[in-house]
Every structure is written in C-alpha cells, then in structure tokens.
Amino acid sequence: MPLLLRYQFHRLSARLHRLRIALHARGWRGVATRIVGRSPHGEHRRSDEDAARRVAQPLGNARLSTVRILMVDVTTPRPDRDSGSMRASRLMQLLVELGYRVDFLPDDGRSAGHYTDDLAALGVRVLHVPGGGKRARWLIEHAPGYAAVIVSRYHLAEAVFPLLRRAAPNTRRILDTVDLHHLRERREAERNADRRLLRLSAETRRRELAMIDAADTSWVVSPHEQDLIAREQPLACIRVVSNLHEPVEHVPGPQGRAGLLFVGGAGHPPNLDAVSWLLDDLFPAMRAALPELELHLVGEGLDRFVQHSTAGVVVHGHVPDLTPLLHRARLGVAPLRFGAGVKGKVNLGMSHGLPMVVTGCAAEGLHLVDGEHALIADTSQTFVSAIVTLCADDALWDRLSHAGQALTQRHFSADAAREAVLASLPPSEHTA
C-alpha cells in the first residue's frame, strides 16, 4: 500500500474507533464533539490559506544547525481549560529551556488565536497544515530534519508512526500516552457493568500497546502506569514524565477561607460521574453537617451539565484564571470513581497550597500518603467525614498545605521531569 494511502487508512481507522467509544459512552453529542473538534472560544481562526503561508516559511540556517523536536497533538493546547493542555504547553516550554528548537503541529490544522500566540511567546513555532493528505506529505518531506517526533496519544501515533518508520527512520519516535486510555475505559466499563465498553476498551488496549511497541520511547505520567506497561511489554522503554506544576509563593492561610472547589470539564466522563456523586450524595450530607458550606464547580461545560439548582452549589463554567478561587476556597475535592493517569486538578490544588480530599482513584500516581499530603476516602461516609474534619482543623489544614507543595516540587516540577526528558532525546546544544 502506498505510504500516503497507508497514512490515511490508519488515520481513518483510529478515528472510527474513537468515534465508536464516544457514541457508546456519550451518545451523539459525544460524536459531534469529536467531529467538530474544540473551537477556540471566541478567538479569531486564521484561514487555511494563511496557515499554509505560515508553514511555507523557510526554517532558516539557524534552525537547521540546532537539534529540532516536533511535537504533534490533537489540537493546540489551551492550558486554562484542561490539565492535558497545561502539561503539553509546560512540556514544550521545558524543551525550549533545555536548548531544543521546538515545532508544534496540531492535528486539527487550526490556528487557535491567542493560544497559538502564547506558544510562540514561549519560543515554539506552531505549524498549521490543513488536511490529512497535506499533513502526510508535509511529514514525509520535513520529518527527517527532526531529531525526534513526540506524538501525544496513541490514536494519533497510529497514523504517524508507520509513516515515520518509512520516511524518517533515523528520527526518534516518542509516544506521550498522556494517560493510558484503555485503563480509563476499562475502569469506566467495570464501574457501569458495561460489556460493550469493556470490549471496546480491549480493542483500545491492543492499539495502545501496539503504539508503545512501535515507539522508541513512551512517556507515561506515573510510576503506577509504568509498572502496568512493564508487565505487559517488558522490553519497551517507558519513562515517567508527569504533570508539570510549580508551587506558588505566598499561600493565604486557612483563616477567612470558605467552601469547596471542584475543577473538571464536562467533556471528560470521569468528571461528570464525580459531579453526579457530589450533587446526589456527598454534598447533601456535607450540608447537613455544615449548613453554610458552599460547593464551587469549575470547568468548561459544567454550567450546561448541571441543570438543577441546588442550595449552596455555585456553577462557574470555564474560569480563565483559577488563582482567586484557589486562594479563597477552604478545600479542594476530587471524588473520582474511575479514570487513569495523574489528576491535574489535584496537582493544581496542591501547587497552590490548597488541601485536597480525594478518592483512591484520584490519588493514583500522586505519591500521596493519607493524612500526610491529603485526605483519601472512597466511601460517602468517610469522604464527608474528611471534609467536616478538615473544615474545622486549622493545624491539619496547615500541615497538608505545606506537605502538598513540597510533594509538588519533588515529583511534579520541571526539575522532576528534566532527567526523563533528556534521557529520551539526543543532546541539545545546551546539554551536549
């Protein structure tokens, strides 16, 4: 099969599989979201012709004389809207700081307004190549000039990696799993006793492991997922590159704080399940014990998902800057009952010194010790009890706040990721 046709075939196959999962798990609305893609929300979208002109600009001798890295993701990161975007943008910033010339290729071919400009301000060149066929031809022509190509998510790698193997055999192929999709899907299927989703998750597992096998190096976000893959594929090179956060300075103390904060977009099924549990079970019991308690729900689409009015619940939808809420809330909550990867909402809270009450699922991969870095509870009774305790105990609040920030610095800062990133890539001019 010709290389271009093979690329299109793999791309279509991967897309159909993701659409089948979206249709089964979220109905036609989920399918529509995947087909239409994420819009830049009020940002001006440049035309395809303008995007093509930007790609056609020559790299220049200065770029050709340095170690160049290409990163490919579904769309341009929007770090104020989801954890994966925050990680992607900070990862590219780290690569630039390490001395690499970084180009970013969004698979949707779109410019994303100020999000594109923000990457450019970091020193990242954003390339826009509209159309799958044009993108394949662009990769065939330009991929050999990159020392490594980092592809985020297995379903993009299904089309890109076979093309790279033929067109750029000397370019390192790195798969950034972001989280293990098959693990998240299997857990959702088991929780809901959903046999069809369980079968679909098995197909995802086959595809995801195949891409890990095709990569020179794969990145996972936690030692837990590293161990899972090591048992499945002991010969694969797996490195931990987790979420990237820096502890903030000048964290306000517990005095004057009030309310609970949940952060998570409605486009992610684990978040919707967590909000349902919060509203239907957890928060009414919390209000019975603490009648003045408020719950703040923050995340894109939550204002549309939460239709009914509940006393004490404030639904914010998307909030571009969470800092004021993080510094006013008494506690952060993450009552996730399924999922995979490392939960950015927990990282975000701890980096701002906000004590967290989380489930065991939400704590996975975070190196948390119950009572030392956060409170961990998996039943309604223990979760509510943890909230009541932490709302009343300033000494415990202070201890968890400081310990959470220290843990963030140790495991989730740029310094923590630097060694694994450097070990995956050829030396840059700064590191040679």
Legacy VTK file of the C-alpha trace (Angstrom):
# vtk DataFile Version 3.0
C-alpha trace
ASCII
DATASET POLYDATA
POINTS 432 float
0.000 0.000 0.000
1.431 3.468 -0.913
2.692 5.473 2.048
0.140 8.276 1.747
-2.749 5.828 1.429
-1.464 3.848 4.410
-1.386 7.053 6.487
-4.982 7.884 5.551
-6.126 4.331 6.263
-4.574 4.258 9.750
-5.885 7.734 10.495
-9.433 6.776 9.496
-9.284 3.516 11.459
-8.131 5.283 14.625
-10.757 7.987 14.236
-13.569 5.476 13.755
-12.535 3.592 16.886
-12.574 6.791 18.974
-15.947 7.704 17.482
-17.379 4.298 18.402
-16.317 4.845 22.006
-17.685 8.404 22.051
-21.014 7.236 20.601
-21.396 4.434 23.115
-20.237 6.362 26.177
-21.641 9.836 25.455
-24.174 9.446 22.663
-24.431 11.546 19.540
-23.353 14.659 21.419
-20.021 12.998 22.117
-19.667 12.072 18.456
-20.493 15.620 17.373
-17.866 16.991 19.744
-15.213 14.748 18.239
-16.187 15.502 14.648
-16.430 19.267 15.063
-13.447 19.482 17.401
-12.700 22.080 20.026
-13.218 25.656 18.898
-11.012 28.482 20.107
-13.977 30.007 22.017
-14.255 33.472 20.645
-10.787 33.589 19.153
-10.344 34.524 15.506
-9.458 31.440 13.477
-6.967 32.155 10.702
-7.857 30.926 7.248
-6.344 27.773 5.778
-4.545 29.899 3.205
-2.892 31.981 5.930
-1.935 28.808 7.777
-0.408 27.346 4.632
1.651 30.502 4.082
2.996 30.245 7.628
4.084 26.630 7.068
5.769 27.553 3.822
8.144 29.928 5.576
11.708 28.513 5.459
13.259 27.263 8.670
16.497 29.151 8.086
20.067 28.063 8.676
19.898 28.862 12.401
17.152 26.302 12.899
18.869 23.704 10.722
22.037 23.964 12.833
20.258 23.073 16.100
18.577 19.959 17.461
14.940 20.144 16.394
11.965 18.461 18.026
8.469 18.161 16.551
5.507 17.693 18.858
2.151 16.506 17.447
-1.107 16.693 19.385
-4.821 16.668 18.636
-5.137 20.450 18.847
-3.286 23.485 20.155
-3.045 23.353 23.967
-5.396 25.590 25.933
-3.788 25.470 29.381
-6.520 27.484 31.087
-9.117 24.882 30.058
-7.770 21.391 30.786
-4.953 19.607 32.569
-3.610 17.869 29.467
-3.163 21.218 27.740
-1.359 22.661 30.736
1.024 19.714 30.732
1.631 19.939 26.974
2.419 23.657 26.995
4.721 23.356 30.005
6.447 20.373 28.436
7.188 22.406 25.307
8.437 25.249 27.483
10.784 22.802 29.226
12.095 21.554 25.876
12.855 25.124 24.811
14.620 25.796 28.112
16.726 22.681 27.568
18.013 24.165 24.321
15.850 22.393 21.725
14.183 24.057 18.758
10.558 23.053 19.184
7.885 22.959 16.477
4.274 22.082 17.238
1.883 20.527 14.715
-1.811 20.448 15.725
-3.581 17.537 14.058
-6.720 19.595 13.505
-4.711 22.023 11.332
-6.239 25.042 13.044
-4.819 28.201 14.492
-6.195 28.813 17.978
-5.912 32.563 18.332
-4.088 33.708 21.449
-3.289 30.104 22.453
-1.162 29.857 19.307
0.425 33.205 20.091
1.156 32.093 23.660
3.172 29.136 22.363
5.076 31.427 20.017
5.919 33.635 23.008
7.475 30.585 24.682
9.732 30.086 21.647
7.659 27.340 19.993
6.906 27.551 16.268
3.339 26.451 15.599
2.755 24.897 12.179
-0.649 24.690 10.517
-1.085 22.104 7.773
-4.794 21.739 6.935
-5.955 18.377 5.630
-4.748 14.868 6.398
-3.204 14.301 2.957
-1.270 17.570 3.062
-0.114 16.748 6.580
1.197 13.355 5.468
3.120 14.901 2.589
4.483 17.561 4.918
5.700 14.890 7.349
7.341 12.888 4.560
9.237 15.988 3.461
10.143 17.501 6.829
10.239 14.702 9.428
13.802 13.586 8.516
15.009 17.031 9.659
13.843 16.417 13.239
15.887 14.588 15.852
12.666 13.331 17.445
8.924 13.465 16.899
6.773 13.377 20.049
3.221 12.215 19.329
0.631 12.749 22.030
-1.948 9.961 22.378
-1.860 6.551 20.778
-4.598 7.230 18.202
-2.509 9.943 16.523
0.541 7.694 16.594
-1.372 5.002 14.692
-1.103 7.103 11.534
2.130 8.997 12.243
4.468 6.231 13.433
4.207 3.941 10.361
4.876 6.963 8.155
7.903 7.999 10.242
9.295 4.480 10.164
9.396 4.622 6.358
10.071 8.319 5.678
12.320 9.210 8.639
13.875 6.016 10.041
16.593 7.933 11.913
14.131 10.209 13.715
13.273 9.057 17.230
9.623 8.188 17.761
8.308 9.139 21.199
4.779 8.322 22.304
3.362 10.580 25.010
0.472 8.477 26.298
-0.964 11.410 28.349
-2.855 8.729 30.228
-3.494 5.078 29.453
-6.740 5.309 27.510
-7.542 1.605 27.729
-7.184 1.636 31.518
-9.584 4.555 31.904
-12.107 2.964 29.533
-11.895 -0.433 31.249
-12.464 1.113 34.663
-15.495 3.024 33.410
-16.874 -0.160 31.848
-16.363 -2.157 35.042
-17.945 0.525 37.196
-21.029 0.681 34.973
-21.121 -3.065 34.191
-20.943 -2.088 30.527
-19.992 -5.112 28.435
-19.815 -3.252 25.139
-17.473 -0.598 26.524
-15.397 -3.391 28.041
-14.988 -4.924 24.570
-14.108 -1.515 23.113
-11.544 -0.956 25.872
-9.918 -4.277 24.951
-9.535 -3.012 21.379
-8.076 0.249 22.719
-5.616 -1.789 24.781
-4.467 -3.689 21.696
-3.983 -0.473 19.744
-2.289 1.398 22.578
0.175 -1.397 23.323
0.972 -1.663 19.609
1.945 2.012 19.537
4.059 1.617 22.671
5.803 -1.240 20.879
6.307 0.950 17.777
7.821 3.828 19.757
11.493 4.154 20.622
10.399 5.585 23.989
6.995 6.007 25.589
6.106 8.508 28.279
3.579 7.753 30.992
2.540 10.088 33.780
3.025 7.882 36.837
5.127 5.009 38.175
1.866 3.062 38.501
1.290 3.172 34.744
4.990 2.492 34.126
4.667 -0.721 36.149
1.493 -1.735 34.287
3.197 -1.385 30.900
6.372 -3.085 32.111
4.334 -6.177 32.974
2.641 -6.117 29.552
5.718 -5.256 27.468
8.914 -5.824 29.459
11.168 -4.819 26.542
9.541 -1.405 25.975
11.393 1.748 27.028
8.979 3.506 29.389
9.810 6.752 31.193
7.739 8.791 33.633
7.079 12.365 32.501
4.259 13.546 34.719
2.258 16.748 35.063
4.340 19.895 35.416
3.482 22.385 38.141
5.461 24.849 40.232
4.431 25.607 43.834
3.176 29.166 44.158
4.520 31.577 46.755
2.514 33.438 49.399
-0.305 30.959 50.004
-3.060 32.536 52.159
-3.636 30.629 55.402
-6.857 28.915 56.449
-8.357 31.962 58.147
-11.064 33.589 56.063
-11.314 30.742 53.577
-14.637 29.044 52.896
-16.195 26.476 50.612
-15.162 23.519 48.496
-13.694 23.669 44.994
-14.069 21.046 42.259
-12.298 21.590 38.922
-13.004 19.484 35.845
-14.504 19.913 32.383
-17.761 18.266 31.351
-16.131 16.707 28.279
-14.367 14.101 30.430
-16.651 11.260 31.619
-14.863 10.748 34.990
-15.596 14.385 35.854
-19.311 14.029 35.076
-19.535 10.942 37.263
-17.731 12.763 40.084
-20.084 15.760 39.867
-23.103 13.458 39.906
-21.829 11.745 43.065
-21.117 15.133 44.627
-24.551 16.560 43.932
-26.644 13.454 44.549
-24.944 12.046 47.636
-21.871 13.757 49.063
-22.785 17.429 49.198
-26.251 16.995 50.758
-24.603 15.058 53.607
-21.917 17.734 53.934
-24.581 20.459 54.126
-26.402 18.517 56.813
-23.248 18.704 58.925
-22.151 22.190 57.787
-25.292 24.142 56.767
-23.358 27.176 55.449
-20.978 25.175 53.263
-20.735 26.106 49.583
-19.523 23.986 46.661
-17.930 25.707 43.658
-17.948 23.697 40.420
-15.487 24.965 37.807
-14.986 23.543 34.341
-15.889 24.017 30.725
-19.431 22.789 30.072
-20.393 22.218 33.719
-22.737 25.203 33.572
-24.636 23.318 30.847
-24.400 19.916 32.523
-25.699 20.968 35.943
-29.275 21.916 35.105
-30.965 21.831 38.504
-30.445 24.389 41.255
-29.030 23.030 44.498
-28.689 25.132 47.630
-25.077 26.047 48.266
-23.832 24.996 44.811
-22.232 27.640 42.594
-21.562 26.581 38.989
-18.922 28.710 37.289
-18.297 27.007 33.958
-14.959 27.973 32.448
-12.780 30.288 34.589
-9.630 31.532 32.792
-7.707 32.295 35.997
-8.390 29.969 38.925
-5.994 31.666 41.343
-8.621 33.761 43.191
-10.828 30.702 43.753
-7.849 28.565 44.786
-6.886 31.181 47.360
-10.445 31.633 48.718
-11.587 28.019 48.946
-11.103 26.094 52.163
-10.621 22.714 50.452
-10.315 21.095 47.057
-12.258 17.918 46.285
-11.666 15.193 43.704
-14.277 12.432 44.175
-13.303 10.492 41.035
-14.544 6.911 40.894
-12.754 5.904 37.679
-10.066 7.295 35.416
-6.388 6.904 34.633
-3.241 8.972 34.615
-2.377 11.653 37.154
-5.180 14.025 38.063
-4.245 17.585 37.192
-6.985 19.013 39.409
-5.208 17.521 42.445
-1.789 18.737 41.248
-3.218 22.208 40.702
-4.734 22.429 44.157
-1.612 21.186 45.921
0.662 23.511 43.951
-1.425 26.402 45.339
-1.278 25.041 48.874
-4.948 24.006 48.853
-5.537 20.872 50.959
-7.331 18.174 48.990
-9.847 15.456 49.849
-9.637 12.774 47.177
-10.617 9.209 46.373
-8.056 6.472 45.903
-8.583 6.744 42.144
-7.851 10.478 42.211
-4.757 9.846 44.360
-3.300 7.275 41.951
0.223 8.086 40.788
0.487 11.161 43.007
2.684 9.681 45.784
0.072 10.743 48.340
0.048 9.419 51.897
-3.330 9.691 53.599
-3.200 12.232 56.395
0.235 13.475 55.341
-0.287 15.078 51.912
-4.083 14.848 51.545
-7.085 13.033 52.965
-8.077 9.938 50.971
-11.589 8.497 51.232
-13.546 6.139 48.995
-16.965 5.836 50.644
-19.597 8.512 51.067
-19.326 8.366 54.841
-15.535 8.648 55.009
-15.439 11.357 52.330
-17.966 13.521 54.160
-16.199 12.905 57.473
-12.875 14.040 55.957
-14.489 17.271 54.745
-16.018 18.021 58.139
-12.719 17.329 59.922
-10.603 19.449 57.608
-13.045 22.357 57.677
-12.619 22.564 61.458
-8.912 21.762 61.953
-6.576 24.652 61.064
-3.468 22.782 62.222
-4.237 19.859 59.906
-5.007 22.343 57.120
-1.581 23.981 57.525
0.214 20.638 57.597
-1.453 19.347 54.426
-0.951 22.677 52.652
2.812 22.712 53.209
3.229 18.976 52.530
1.284 19.227 49.258
3.513 21.994 47.979
6.669 20.113 48.953
5.411 16.989 47.168
4.637 19.056 44.066
8.190 20.385 43.970
9.661 16.912 44.457
7.615 14.965 41.893
5.763 17.354 39.564
8.006 20.321 38.835
10.023 20.890 35.683
13.085 19.782 37.653
11.418 16.443 38.357
10.718 15.835 34.635
14.056 17.064 33.274
16.029 13.826 33.655
13.426 11.631 31.928
13.013 14.103 29.066
16.761 14.407 28.489
17.197 10.632 28.609
14.605 10.292 25.816
16.186 12.762 23.394
19.506 13.378 21.640
21.573 16.040 23.458
20.787 19.639 22.591
23.468 22.284 22.193
22.898 23.256 25.843
23.168 19.701 27.164
25.820 18.208 24.858
LINES 1 433
432 0 1 2 3 4 5 6 7 8 9 10 11 12 13 14 15 16 17 18 19 20 21 22 23 24 25 26 27 28 29 30 31 32 33 34 35 36 37 38 39 40 41 42 43 44 45 46 47 48 49 50 51 52 53 54 55 56 57 58 59 60 61 62 63 64 65 66 67 68 69 70 71 72 73 74 75 76 77 78 79 80 81 82 83 84 85 86 87 88 89 90 91 92 93 94 95 96 97 98 99 100 101 102 103 104 105 106 107 108 109 110 111 112 113 114 115 116 117 118 119 120 121 122 123 124 125 126 127 128 129 130 131 132 133 134 135 136 137 138 139 140 141 142 143 144 145 146 147 148 149 150 151 152 153 154 155 156 157 158 159 160 161 162 163 164 165 166 167 168 169 170 171 172 173 174 175 176 177 178 179 180 181 182 183 184 185 186 187 188 189 190 191 192 193 194 195 196 197 198 199 200 201 202 203 204 205 206 207 208 209 210 211 212 213 214 215 216 217 218 219 220 221 222 223 224 225 226 227 228 229 230 231 232 233 234 235 236 237 238 239 240 241 242 243 244 245 246 247 248 249 250 251 252 253 254 255 256 257 258 259 260 261 262 263 264 265 266 267 268 269 270 271 272 273 274 275 276 277 278 279 280 281 282 283 284 285 286 287 288 289 290 291 292 293 294 295 296 297 298 299 300 301 302 303 304 305 306 307 308 309 310 311 312 313 314 315 316 317 318 319 320 321 322 323 324 325 326 327 328 329 330 331 332 333 334 335 336 337 338 339 340 341 342 343 344 345 346 347 348 349 350 351 352 353 354 355 356 357 358 359 360 361 362 363 364 365 366 367 368 369 370 371 372 373 374 375 376 377 378 379 380 381 382 383 384 385 386 387 388 389 390 391 392 393 394 395 396 397 398 399 400 401 402 403 404 405 406 407 408 409 410 411 412 413 414 415 416 417 418 419 420 421 422 423 424 425 426 427 428 429 430 431
